[in-house]
Amino acid sequence: MIQSPDAPDRARRMILKGAAVCGVAGLGLADMTLLIGQALAADAKGWPAEAFKQKNEADVLKALYGKTATASDKIALDAPEIAENGAVVPIAVKSSLPKVTAIAILIPHNPYTLTAAYKIPEGTEAMVANRLKMAKTSKVIAVVESDGKLYTASKTVKVTVGGCGG
Amino acid sequence: MSTIRVRAVSSGDTTVVQSLIQHPMDSGFVKNKKTGKLIPPHHIEVLEFVHGGKTVFTALWGPAVSKNPYVKFAFKGAKKGDEIKVSWVDNEGQSDTLTAKIG
């Protein structure tokens, strides 16, 4: 929930300014702690840094949602059989599961397993399409959070030319 | 010019949103061919769509999202002429925002 996406940037500038003139008067302790936290961790507010560091499915799900998943046939994972260019692989996920609150796409053979996670508030459809990089041939796992539980579907995508290194 | 391009089209009660953003989305695993050094990761972390003061979609992205990323989703409750606000923040603290009309 970032209402103002430039807030961290502003916070960082404020910190720099504050450090330069040592003028921190007027800021409460809580404000300062918050600002310093944001300035040190360059990551955007609400970005799950831990989950993006994990190297397997179980650890990603634990870091992101704190639970395990079961397979479901109510998830449609649309990905090519063969991706000629691993730098741009179109992948779409759609689900007919009820009360979907999140969708994530995991690629276990990439350097980091989690590629993208989406928050689906009430009123938004359980559908997302995006383009992801794949380092090599891998299973692609779609994760859907429905009514508080996690479900997955997967498909193997063969990659001819990898899209992560070079 | 904005880095954000967005097309939101409403049909009945559903609005389909497609967005393209100009961003290198550097993974951190690619070497600069001239220097031989790794190009550090530089990618969008949070991309948010707001309609009528309510966040309708949030993308949390890592370095494996393709360069110049594309995303598509759909939500209910908007009508033609409404505004949708798109904003992103990357891991270097850069950001951009664009407000578009739903067609």
Interface residues (C-beta under 8 A of the other chain):
Chain A: M1 I2 Q3 P5 D6 P8 D9 R12 A42 D43 A44 K45 G46 W47 P48 F52 A87 V88 V89 A92 I107 N110 P111 Y112 L114 T115 A116 A117 Y118 K119 I120 P121 G123 T124 E125 M127 V128 A129 N130 R131 L132 K133 M134 A135 G163 C164 G165 G166
Chain B: T14 S27 F29 V30 K31 E45 V46 E48 V50 K54 T55 V56 F57 T58 A59 L60 W61 G62 P63 A64 V65 S66 K67 P69 Y70 V71 K72 F73 A74 F75 K76 G77 S87 W88 V89 D90 N91 E92 G93 Q94 S95 T97
